[in-house]
């Protein structure tokens, strides 16, 4: 036994997903694309495993893929994507009556009933009717009820060669909410026809998944309008000194929180829309479309309707990012305003402290001068007392004269002594 990596079989199985059985004309394909909530995933797995009577499960090595049969000439495939699931039922016959209306037989009805009953909300439900050639298709088109103004028709192929199938659709709902595509095989069969129709279906599926972002972008435009208006008002208030910084900070914080909340709610959807739009472009290129005179092609239809929607979503993201940048600049302006005010306050405080220090220094110098006088006075007084005693013993000794001589010496000695002591302490 090999010492396999835990994810080896899963990632190899990914390479075999989205495979279709070979399709031949005439035949019918019915496909459902559903979006599920996380809690519905397990219920979906159980429903896919519970086949109707006569159904059999095929071999599948990937838990995200199931295939099997639902009856004679009826094959199904189920696949789970990141946020959607696709159920496709293949019939080896054309399920239309003589008038061209969709008319499933009892076995087909039972198979479709099982497919319709799976959990999840249907995002796309489409019927693909495959006929051998364009002559057979032209006989059915009048009964299809296609809108002539919206009818899209072109040739598609998987290799870009001479053999190309032709498709018709107006991309409008039919009975029970189904869309309907008519395909003329024109000699294509087997793998080429299967791959072409599969790419055609993936084009429609990813187009619908991409368009899920459009309503959110359209609704979010009003939110961005409100945020932009409030941002303009706050930007003007930053220049007004009478507005309190606390009030501005509170409003800016609230506005920034609104923008972050909106971005959190919508960013995933718009990122998914961007990714799906890229896949749509790849599938459109892979169909090797050739125009049919008198009809818009799939490329024309996409450029006219799909691309404007994608540009709207992209414009919403750009505007959201621009508002986020403007909000950051507003916060920076507010921070600068607060810092400037603090610096001004600090400057005034330092000036006040400097004036106070100057006054204290002058008072200190005054006290020092008074201290010199006081200490000199006390020193001279003590010396005078001693000299008066000497004068009493020796009347010829003049104490007052000696005191007069010693007074300036004492004052000078006290001044330099205090100055030396002060310098010694400070150093």
TAWO-V176361 format. One record per residue. N is the residue number from 1. RES is the residue in three letters. PSI is psi in whole degrees, 0 to 359 (none if undefined). Layout:
# TAWO-V176361
n = <N | N>
res = <RES | RES>
psi = <PSI | PSI>
This chain:
# TAWO-V176361
n = <1 | 2 | 3 | 4 | 5 | 6 | 7 | 8 | 9 | 10 | 11 | 12 | 13 | 14 | 15 | 16 | 17 | 18 | 19 | 20 | 21 | 22 | 23 | 24 | 25 | 26 | 27 | 28 | 29 | 30 | 31 | 32 | 33 | 34 | 35 | 36 | 37 | 38 | 39 | 40 | 41 | 42 | 43 | 44 | 45 | 46 | 47 | 48 | 49 | 50 | 51 | 52 | 53 | 54 | 55 | 56 | 57 | 58 | 59 | 60 | 61 | 62 | 63 | 64 | 65 | 66 | 67 | 68 | 69 | 70 | 71 | 72 | 73 | 74 | 75 | 76 | 77 | 78 | 79 | 80 | 81 | 82 | 83 | 84 | 85 | 86 | 87 | 88 | 89 | 90 | 91 | 92 | 93 | 94 | 95 | 96 | 97 | 98 | 99 | 100 | 101 | 102 | 103 | 104 | 105 | 106 | 107 | 108 | 109 | 110 | 111 | 112 | 113 | 114 | 115 | 116 | 117 | 118 | 119 | 120 | 121 | 122 | 123 | 124 | 125 | 126 | 127 | 128 | 129 | 130 | 131 | 132 | 133 | 134 | 135 | 136 | 137 | 138 | 139 | 140 | 141 | 142 | 143 | 144 | 145 | 146 | 147 | 148 | 149 | 150 | 151 | 152 | 153 | 154 | 155 | 156 | 157 | 158 | 159 | 160 | 161 | 162 | 163 | 164 | 165 | 166 | 167 | 168 | 169 | 170 | 171 | 172 | 173 | 174 | 175 | 176 | 177 | 178 | 179 | 180 | 181 | 182 | 183 | 184 | 185 | 186 | 187 | 188 | 189 | 190 | 191 | 192 | 193 | 194 | 195 | 196 | 197 | 198 | 199 | 200 | 201 | 202 | 203 | 204 | 205 | 206 | 207 | 208 | 209 | 210 | 211 | 212 | 213 | 214 | 215 | 216 | 217 | 218 | 219 | 220 | 221 | 222 | 223 | 224 | 225 | 226 | 227 | 228 | 229 | 230 | 231 | 232 | 233 | 234 | 235 | 236 | 237 | 238 | 239 | 240 | 241 | 242 | 243 | 244 | 245 | 246 | 247 | 248 | 249 | 250 | 251 | 252 | 253 | 254 | 255 | 256 | 257 | 258 | 259 | 260 | 261 | 262 | 263 | 264 | 265 | 266 | 267 | 268 | 269 | 270 | 271 | 272 | 273 | 274 | 275 | 276 | 277 | 278 | 279 | 280 | 281 | 282 | 283 | 284 | 285 | 286 | 287 | 288 | 289 | 290 | 291 | 292 | 293 | 294 | 295 | 296 | 297 | 298 | 299 | 300 | 301 | 302 | 303 | 304 | 305 | 306 | 307 | 308 | 309 | 310 | 311 | 312 | 313 | 314 | 315 | 316 | 317 | 318 | 319 | 320 | 321 | 322 | 323 | 324 | 325 | 326 | 327 | 328 | 329 | 330 | 331 | 332 | 333 | 334 | 335 | 336 | 337 | 338 | 339 | 340 | 341 | 342 | 343 | 344 | 345 | 346 | 347 | 348 | 349 | 350 | 351 | 352 | 353 | 354 | 355 | 356 | 357 | 358 | 359 | 360 | 361 | 362 | 363 | 364 | 365 | 366 | 367 | 368 | 369 | 370 | 371 | 372 | 373 | 374 | 375 | 376 | 377 | 378 | 379 | 380 | 381 | 382 | 383 | 384 | 385 | 386 | 387 | 388 | 389 | 390 | 391 | 392 | 393 | 394 | 395 | 396 | 397 | 398 | 399 | 400 | 401 | 402 | 403 | 404 | 405 | 406 | 407 | 408 | 409 | 410 | 411 | 412 | 413 | 414 | 415 | 416 | 417 | 418 | 419 | 420 | 421 | 422 | 423 | 424 | 425 | 426 | 427>
res = <UNK | UNK | UNK | UNK | UNK | UNK | UNK | UNK | UNK | UNK | UNK | UNK | UNK | UNK | UNK | UNK | UNK | UNK | UNK | UNK | UNK | UNK | UNK | UNK | UNK | UNK | UNK | UNK | UNK | UNK | UNK | UNK | UNK | UNK | UNK | UNK | UNK | UNK | UNK | UNK | UNK | UNK | UNK | UNK | UNK | UNK | UNK | UNK | UNK | UNK | UNK | UNK | UNK | UNK | UNK | UNK | UNK | UNK | UNK | UNK | UNK | UNK | UNK | UNK | UNK | UNK | UNK | UNK | UNK | UNK | UNK | UNK | UNK | UNK | UNK | UNK | UNK | UNK | UNK | UNK | UNK | UNK | UNK | UNK | UNK | UNK | UNK | UNK | UNK | UNK | UNK | UNK | UNK | UNK | UNK | UNK | UNK | UNK | UNK | UNK | UNK | UNK | UNK | UNK | UNK | UNK | UNK | UNK | UNK | UNK | UNK | UNK | UNK | UNK | UNK | UNK | UNK | UNK | UNK | UNK | UNK | UNK | UNK | UNK | UNK | UNK | UNK | UNK | UNK | UNK | UNK | UNK | UNK | UNK | UNK | UNK | UNK | UNK | UNK | UNK | UNK | UNK | UNK | UNK | UNK | UNK | UNK | UNK | UNK | UNK | UNK | UNK | UNK | UNK | UNK | UNK | UNK | UNK | UNK | UNK | UNK | UNK | UNK | UNK | UNK | UNK | UNK | UNK | UNK | UNK | UNK | UNK | UNK | UNK | UNK | UNK | UNK | UNK | UNK | UNK | UNK | UNK | UNK | UNK | UNK | UNK | UNK | UNK | UNK | UNK | UNK | UNK | UNK | UNK | UNK | UNK | UNK | UNK | UNK | UNK | UNK | UNK | UNK | UNK | UNK | UNK | UNK | UNK | UNK | UNK | UNK | UNK | UNK | UNK | UNK | UNK | UNK | UNK | UNK | UNK | UNK | UNK | UNK | UNK | UNK | UNK | UNK | UNK | UNK | UNK | UNK | UNK | UNK | UNK | UNK | UNK | UNK | UNK | UNK | UNK | UNK | UNK | UNK | UNK | UNK | UNK | UNK | UNK | UNK | UNK | UNK | UNK | UNK | UNK | UNK | UNK | UNK | UNK | UNK | UNK | UNK | UNK | UNK | UNK | UNK | UNK | UNK | UNK | UNK | UNK | UNK | UNK | UNK | UNK | UNK | UNK | UNK | UNK | UNK | UNK | UNK | UNK | UNK | UNK | UNK | UNK | UNK | UNK | UNK | UNK | UNK | UNK | UNK | UNK | UNK | UNK | UNK | UNK | UNK | UNK | UNK | UNK | UNK | UNK | UNK | UNK | UNK | UNK | UNK | UNK | UNK | UNK | UNK | UNK | UNK | UNK | UNK | UNK | UNK | UNK | UNK | UNK | UNK | UNK | UNK | UNK | UNK | UNK | UNK | UNK | UNK | UNK | UNK | UNK | UNK | UNK | UNK | UNK | UNK | UNK | UNK | UNK | UNK | UNK | UNK | UNK | UNK | UNK | UNK | UNK | UNK | UNK | UNK | UNK | UNK | UNK | UNK | UNK | UNK | UNK | UNK | UNK | UNK | UNK | UNK | UNK | UNK | UNK | UNK | UNK | UNK | UNK | UNK | UNK | UNK | UNK | UNK | UNK | UNK | UNK | UNK | UNK | UNK | UNK | UNK | UNK | UNK | UNK | UNK | UNK | UNK | UNK | UNK | UNK | UNK | UNK | UNK | UNK | UNK | UNK | UNK | UNK | UNK | UNK | UNK | UNK | UNK | UNK | UNK | UNK | UNK | UNK | UNK | UNK | UNK | UNK | UNK | UNK | UNK | UNK | UNK | UNK | UNK | UNK | UNK | UNK | UNK>
psi = <141 | 145 | 82 | 149 | 146 | 330 | 5 | 308 | 329 | 315 | 329 | 322 | 331 | 328 | 346 | 7 | 166 | 22 | 142 | 151 | 163 | 135 | 135 | 159 | 142 | 149 | 170 | 138 | 130 | 128 | 140 | 133 | 122 | 147 | 128 | 149 | 155 | 325 | 348 | 355 | 314 | 320 | 325 | 316 | 318 | 320 | 321 | 327 | 341 | 94 | 155 | 171 | 134 | 353 | 147 | 145 | 140 | 180 | 132 | 127 | 359 | 128 | 348 | 6 | 136 | 147 | 165 | 197 | 151 | 8 | 180 | 123 | 17 | 118 | 145 | 157 | 137 | 137 | 139 | 127 | 190 | 314 | 6 | 167 | 144 | 127 | 123 | 130 | 127 | 127 | 135 | 24 | 162 | 116 | 63 | 152 | 186 | 333 | 358 | 7 | 152 | 123 | 85 | 146 | 173 | 318 | 320 | 322 | 318 | 319 | 318 | 325 | 320 | 315 | 322 | 336 | 359 | 152 | 160 | 162 | 129 | 121 | 328 | 132 | 120 | 140 | 132 | 115 | 120 | 121 | 162 | 320 | 180 | 332 | 316 | 325 | 320 | 331 | 332 | 333 | 316 | 328 | 349 | 339 | 28 | 142 | 117 | 329 | 334 | 3 | 124 | 135 | 138 | 171 | 141 | 154 | 162 | 343 | 347 | 19 | 195 | 322 | 125 | 133 | 157 | 140 | 151 | 138 | 151 | 4 | 39 | 160 | 143 | 201 | 141 | 18 | 16 | 147 | 166 | 132 | 134 | 130 | 128 | 117 | 325 | 43 | 346 | 144 | 168 | 227 | 320 | 314 | 320 | 313 | 321 | 312 | 324 | 316 | 322 | 317 | 317 | 325 | 313 | 320 | 311 | 332 | 315 | 319 | 322 | 322 | 353 | 335 | 341 | 310 | 323 | 322 | 320 | 316 | 324 | 343 | 322 | 322 | 317 | 326 | 314 | 315 | 320 | 319 | 313 | 325 | 321 | 318 | 316 | 323 | 321 | 325 | 336 | 329 | 356 | 114 | 339 | 345 | 131 | 140 | 322 | 320 | 316 | 316 | 320 | 316 | 318 | 320 | 316 | 316 | 318 | 321 | 321 | 317 | 319 | 319 | 316 | 317 | 320 | 323 | 328 | 343 | 317 | 317 | 318 | 326 | 318 | 320 | 317 | 318 | 316 | 322 | 323 | 319 | 321 | 317 | 320 | 315 | 323 | 320 | 325 | 348 | 349 | 59 | 137 | 133 | 151 | 128 | 137 | 356 | 142 | 147 | 176 | 323 | 318 | 316 | 317 | 315 | 327 | 327 | 318 | 313 | 318 | 323 | 319 | 324 | 325 | 315 | 318 | 321 | 323 | 316 | 319 | 317 | 321 | 317 | 321 | 319 | 323 | 319 | 319 | 323 | 319 | 320 | 323 | 318 | 321 | 319 | 316 | 319 | 319 | 320 | 314 | 316 | 322 | 318 | 319 | 319 | 319 | 317 | 318 | 322 | 316 | 320 | 317 | 321 | 319 | 318 | 323 | 317 | 318 | 320 | 321 | 316 | 317 | 320 | 317 | 319 | 320 | 317 | 322 | 316 | 320 | 317 | 316 | 325 | 319 | 315 | 315 | 314 | 322 | 319 | 313 | 321 | 314 | 322 | 316 | 317 | 320 | 319 | 315 | 318 | 327 | 324 | 319 | 321 | 325 | 327 | 326 | 94 | 337 | 347 | 128 | 97 | 321 | 325 | 318 | 319 | 318 | 320 | 321 | 340 | 306 | 327 | 317 | 316 | 315 | 318 | 317 | 319 | 309 | 329 | 313 | 321 | 317 | 319 | 319 | 316 | 321 | 317 | 314 | 327 | none>
